Amino acid sequence: MTTTVNRPIVRSFLARFHKECAAHVRAGGHGVYWEEPKRARLVLPVPDDDNPSDLALFSLLDLGKQRWKVEEKGPFAGLATVLVPRSENWIVLRRVERDSVHPGPTRKVRFDCLACGACCKDNEVILFPVDVERFREAGRTDLMKPPLARRVNGKLVLTLLPETKRCRHLAKDNKCGIYTVRPDACSSFPVASECCLFARETELGIYDGLRPEA
């Protein structure tokens, strides 16, 4: 089954183009606003942290950020901004490079998760108390124990197959073997998020835009 998502296009703006950056974001896109040559702010619609599929929220999480500022005045009033760590500038620059071939502030993209499965490969899925309780209620306490799960830095995580780095529960047809009790991190993983797009690039070589230069 395919899903169509209207995903934001990421554009880069020099400091003097703050109005254009704000207009792009208000139209649904994401902006990388360069206050200085190496100092960038990500400008977004205000993330909805009650919506686990919010693409603006996952754009921040992909940078290791969980907080943002809602601007009260100026051209970005009502929009969210966050300083991009200098060590992560390459990430936003790659997003801009990828989207440079797409016109407009948003782009409709079709995804078929059963033809993909990239997010279930070489990924760390942390099990939270709500997941553990779901396993217990389903009589699947085996999912919390080796070889299906292990402790990493004090956190309980699902294990991967050592040979392929695939999730142990990912079948050959890309269906989930524990779909009805799958962890929240899996059920809420948003299609077309930056994490999704990156996984498709690294695991399958699928690029929704310009491929990186060799």
Steps between C-alpha positions, in 0.01 A plus 500: 500500500640840403487822698516847346671764711535872437852546630680831560775614266814626674651824368808700601483877555769759569432745782378779271226273365318456832164602351530244223595236755195580713271489195638160398436355845151651528422329169593162650872472439799490734769768496869498584576861591869596506557773758874469430699282256517211750208586728163370381153491647238254392168681447186288514126504559454456875542125569209312652655281768162335558510369143763225463480531121576873490770557237627823657549319830699221338706750306627620839534155653717397205741775612492380860284797602189479718442868577427800282409866532177647367592847379276780631603782267682571179466318167492160672223590746287194569757263353738264682876543482789295634874551472664227296808360677804578284590132503163430335517770231578228246160343569297811412729572205430150368125556540527821298711327234249214474203733460668745262343324201144538630293816443270655756477471880351147514503183295255211479677164527360145493646242735447124510631375835471134398728568204748676726565389859802732526403627846516141631866461404806606700276691741481507880146459636477583870230321697313725741279392794186526284657253254601261775148506642356432155728198462395369841128538425549310173690220673817589310748558780756323278520824301667666799775239539807381308542430218208727404595790727797615705617783724705780345615776733220410738231505231311197372525478120395256230791308349594475135616202300880522515553396138260745334420760770130443427249498784445141609127549448523629141388225263629452146185666365571803724204425725544530875485173692375676816286761326207488745727559800782694333672770708372857496825612336405284201127572482553877523802523268391764246510430130690773309678627812867589468578176686294305245663671201850444642430132566379454141819665373747304713328160492347490152670774301164671437529878477200731489695769325860572405749229590803614702817575309746213501 
